[in-house]
């Protein structure tokens, strides 16, 4: 993972493919993808870090607990179809 402040996780989908194509076509001879993104794509990007609301985190954790318990049901349904 990059330590550069403008580093972004890899993009997905058509936008990510377009970024990779532009990088391949326009990069300098020894320019890494990280450098290309930092200096050309996100050079003027402004960002902010926002801490999550505790209620949102608690709600998500409750959702995940219920979801994980429901996986047993999903497994049983798949086994029942075999």
Secondary structure, 3 states (H helix, E strand, C coil): CCCCCCCCCCCCHHHHHHHHHHHHHHCCCCCCHHHHHHHHHCCCCCCCCCCCCHHHHHHHHHHHHHHHHHHHHHHHHHHHHC
